[in-house]
Amino acid sequence: MDFTYDEEQQALREAVRGLVGKAYSDYEQRRQTVAAEPGFDEAQWGRMAEMGLLGLPFSEDDGGVGAGPVEISVVAEELGRVVAPEPYLTSVVWAGGLVSAVGTAEQRAEVLGALSAGQSVLAPALAEPGRRWTDDATEVTASEDGGAWTLTGTKEPVPQGARADVLVVSAMLPSGGTGLFLVPGDAAGLTRTGYATHDGGRAAKVTFEATPATPLGEPGADVAASIATVTDLARIMACNEAVGAMETALRTTSAYLTSRKQFGVTLNTFQALTFRAADMYISLELAKSLAVWATMVVASGSPAEIAEAARRASLQVARAGRHIGQEAIQLHGGIGMTAEYSIGAYTSRLTFLDHLLGDATFHLRSLAATVGDHAEVDPLP
């Protein structure tokens, strides 16, 4: 099987690398960007829209490009290489994916059209305090009166929740099940408390008090299954972003080992350090293989197959990210712990991606729960 990019995919990769590489070639520039509100470069968001990146996953009828999962993974990986702070994963892949999967034709054209043009930022308001990585909603409840819907409750953390123009909110329906709703960022009864995350990004606690909301798709429909599938897609794209970050972390560490001198010789002279770098490379290659495989499953697999691929890839990537991030800091020594040096930002981003959509323990537990569904294998037939 050929895993290489075709000419169009390679051209996309080079274009994205040129765009984000130019913007964040200087790590100090990235530090200044994430230190200021809203935590990413609005002008860069507009340039990404001009290149067609924000509309890449969506159909042309909805104002997008209509590309496949491989093309989306190319963008995610290149953003990961420079730990670009723009909310592509959460706003485009996750929140935009929910609108694309559930919304009516009119909603998709309006919301995704504005997102693709760089005129708005979406935020997925799915997580609830005290409940991690679930596809159903209990904390936020939806009420309907004469065709008008309102939401009450709290969502936290909401990625880019303080900046978002539109929130895609999950809520418990009056009849049971989980529905999705569109809520403007300036809606009545909505309170947003923003804060910085450990990777330099932004999140918010969002409280709804009888806040007017528009049902996404058919009013009153239980869309938990669609939420689960889109979240699995976001997990796989997070794996690709993590692969890009790990590649840069390994390359930066290798360059440091071949240039930094100790006792009159470069650090790569010490065999133990070279072996540790080699182990980092092995972890990266295993993670990359699983991420590529999972991306291909998205292109042709069923929701159940996509879910399993997402968990398998996420588990391997989580383990690799922890290994590579920690080793990168250790092999850099004291400088690796400083905020002024880039390697810490890569490790922080890998940790953020690990916990955003389910950590290694969560995915391992999910996979272990299905062991009984598989037939026994005789290793000595």
N, C-alpha and C positions, 0 to 999 in steps of 0.2 A: 504494500500500500504506500502511495506517495504522499508524504506529509509536507512537501515543499509548497510555498505559495506560488500561485500563478502570476502572470505579469501584472494584472490589475491589482491583485492583493499586495504584491511587492511594491508597486507604485504608491499604493495607499500607505503602506508602512513607511516608505521614504518621505512622503509628504507630511505625515503626522510627526515623524521624528524631526523633520526640519522645523515644523511649527513649534512644538513644545520644547525641542532642544534649544532653539534660539531664545525662547522665553525664559528658560530655567537652566541655561548652561552655567550660570553663576549661582552657586548655592546661596550666597548672601542675598541675592535678589529674591529667591524663594522665601527666605526667612523674613524679609521685610514685607512680602506679600501676605503671608499667613498671619503676621503680627497685627495687620490692620484689618478693619472690618471691610467686607464680610468674610474674610479668610481666604479669598481667591481673587483673581484678577478679572474684573468685569469686562475689560477690553479684550482679554484673551478668550473669554467666553464668547464674545462676539466674533472673534476671528475663527474660532472653532465652528461657529454656525456658518460663517461664510464659506468654509471649506466643505460644509455638508456633514460634519461629524455629529452634530446634535440630532440630525434627522436620519442618521444612518439606519437604525433598526426599524423605522416606520415605513409604511407603504407610501407610494407616490400620491395616492388619493388623499392621504392624511397630511400631506405636506412634507413627507420624508423622502428617503432615497430607495428604500426597499432592499437593503443589503442583508446578507445572511449572518449567522453567528460567527463564522470565521472572520469576516471583516470587522465585526464588533470586537472580537478578541484581539485583533491587531491593534485597534485603537487603545483598548484597555492595557495591553502589554506596554505600548509605547508611553502611555501616561505613567505607568508604574516605573519605568526606567528613570524618570526624573522626579518621581513622587509629586506630580503636578497636583495642586490643591483644588482644581476645578472639579465640581461634584458630578462628574460624568456617570460614575457607577450608580450613585443614589438617585440623581435627578433624571437621567436619560434612560438607563437600563432598567432600574427598579421602578421608580414612580411612573416614568413614561411607559414602561412595559405594562403596568397595571391598567393605565388608560387605554392602551392599544388592545389589550386582551378583553376588557370588560365594557368599555365605553361605547356609546352609540356612534353612528357615523358623524353626526353633528358635533358630538363632544370630542371625538378624535380629531376632526378637522380643526376645531377651534383651539383645543388645548395643545395638541401635538404640533399644530402649525406654528403656534406662538413659541413653543419650546424649540422647534427646529430652526426657527429664525433667530434664536438667541434673545427673544423679547421677554422671556419669562424663565423662572427657575421653579421646578417642582420639588416637592419633598414628600417622601413616603412616611406617613404618620401611622405606623403599624405597631411599634413596640409599646408595651405598657409597663408601668412601674411594678416590679416584683415578679414579672412574667417575661421570660426570655425566649425568643426564637419560636414563637407559636404563630400559627396561621389563623386562629380564631380570635375574636375580640370579646372581652368581658368588662373591661374598665370603662370604655366609652360606649354609651347606649344611644340608639337612634329612636326618635319618636316621630309619629306622623299625625297630623291633624288637618283634615280637609285638603290633603295633597301636599301640604307644606311639611318639610322635614327639618328637625333640629337635632343637634348632638349635645350630649352632656358627659363630662368625664375628663380624663387626663391621658395624654400620650407622652412618653419619654423613654429613651431619647429620640428626637426627631432630627435626622441629619439635615443641616442647613435650614432648620425649622424657623429660625429667626429672620432669615433672608427671603425665604420662599414666597413667591407670588401666589402660588396655589398649593394647597395641601391635599394629598390623596389619603383619606382617613378611613380606616377600618372601624366598624362599629357593630355592636350586637343589635340585631333586628328585633322588632316587637314580636314577631312570630318565631324567633329563634334563628340560629345561623348567623353568618357574618356578611355584612354588605359593605360596599365601598362608596365613599362620598367625596365630592369636590367641595373644598372650602377655600374661599379667597383669604389671603393673608390679612386683609383688613376687615374681616367679617365681624359683625357685632357679637359680643359675648366671648370673643377669643382673646386669650392672654398668652403671650409668648415670652419666655424667659431664656435668653440665649446664654451660652457659655462655650468656652474653648475646650476641645477634646485634647487628649494627651499627644495626638499626632499633629497638632497645630490646626486642625479643622474646626468646624463650628457645629454645634448641635443646640437643641432647645427643649425645654419643657413646655408643652402646649396644653392649655386648659380650655375646655369648652363649657360654656354655661348657656344652655338653650341657644346654641349658635346655629343660625340658618345654614343649611347644607343642601347640595344638589346630589341626588342619587347618581352614581356612576353606572350607566347601563340601565337595565330594567329595575324600576323601584321595587324594593322588597326582596330581590333575588339573593339567594345564598351563593356567594362567589368564593368561598373558602378554597375550593379546588383550584380556581384560577390564581388566587393569591399564592398558593403553594407552588404552582408551576413557574410563575414569574419570579418568585423568590429563589427557586432553584436555578433559574437562568442567571439571576444576579450573583448567586454563589459561584457559578462557573466562571463568570466574567471577573469576579473578584480573584479567583485563582489565577487567571491570566494576568491581571494587574500585579498580583504578588510575584509571579514569575519574572516580570519585568524588573520589579524592585530587587529581587534576589540576584538577578544577573548583574545589576549595577553594584550591589553590595559585594558580590564576589569579585568583580573586576576591580573595584576600588581597593579591596583588601589585598588582592594579588599585587597590584601596583605598589601598595605600601610596603609589602614584604620585600619587593625587589629594589626598593629605593632607600628605605630606612636602614641606617647602619647601627650596629651594636657591637662593641668590642672590635671595632675596625672592619667588620664585614657586614654585608646586607643580611637582613633577617631570614631570607629564603635559604641562606647557607645552613641554617639549623634544621635538620631533617624532621624533627618533631613538628615544627611549625608548617613545613611543607606538607606533611601528612594530614594535618588538620585542614589545610586549604583544599587538599584533594578530597577529603570527606565532605566538605562543603559543596564541591562540584558534583559529587555523586548525589547528594540530597537534591540539588537543583535539577539535575537531569531526570530523576525519578518524578519530581513534582511537575516538571514541564511535560513529561510524557502523559501523565494523568490529566493534566489540564487540556492538552491537545485532544486526547481521546474523548474527554467529556464534552468538549466543544463540538466534536463531530457527532456525538450522540444527540445533541440538541437539534442538529440539522435533519435527523431522520428518525429519532426515537419517540416513543410514547411518553406521556407524562410520568408513568411509573419508571421507565428506563432513565428518563432525565433525572428523576429524583435520586435514583441509586447512583448514577454517574456523578451527580453533584456532591453526594456525601462521600463517595470514595475519593474523588479528586480533592475535596475540601480537607479531608483527613490527612492525606499525604502532604498537601501544601501547607497545612497548619504545622505539621511536624517539621517540615523542611524550613519554613519561615522562622520558627523558633530556633532551630539549630543554626541556620545561617546568620540570623540577626545577632544571636549571642556570641557566636564565634567571631563574627566581624568586629564586634566591640572588643572582645578579649585580645584578638590578634593586633588590634591597633594600640592596645595599651591605654594609658591615661587619656590620650587625645580623643579616643573613641567615646569617652564619657562627656565630652564638652558639647554644648549647644552650638558652638561656632563651627563644628565639623559635621560633614554631611551624614556620616554613617549612622549616627543616632537617629536622624530623621527617617532613614530607611527602616531601621528596626522598629521605630514607633509606628510607622505606617503598616508594617507587616503585622504587628500586634493588633492594630485597629481592624484590619481586614479579617484577622482571625476571630475577633469577638463581634464583629458587626452582624454576621449572619449565622453564627454557630461556631463554637470552638471545637478543638479536636475531640474532647470528651463527649460533646453533644453528638457529633457525627459518628463516633465509635459506638456510642450507645444505640443510636438509630440503626446502624448496620448490624450490631449484635442481636437486636430484637428480631431480625429476619433470618437468623441462622437456621432456625427450625424449618424454614420454607424450602431449604435446599436439600437435595438428596445426598446420601452419604457417598464419599469417594474412597474407593479402595486404592491405597498408594502402591500396592503390590498385586496387580491383577494376575 
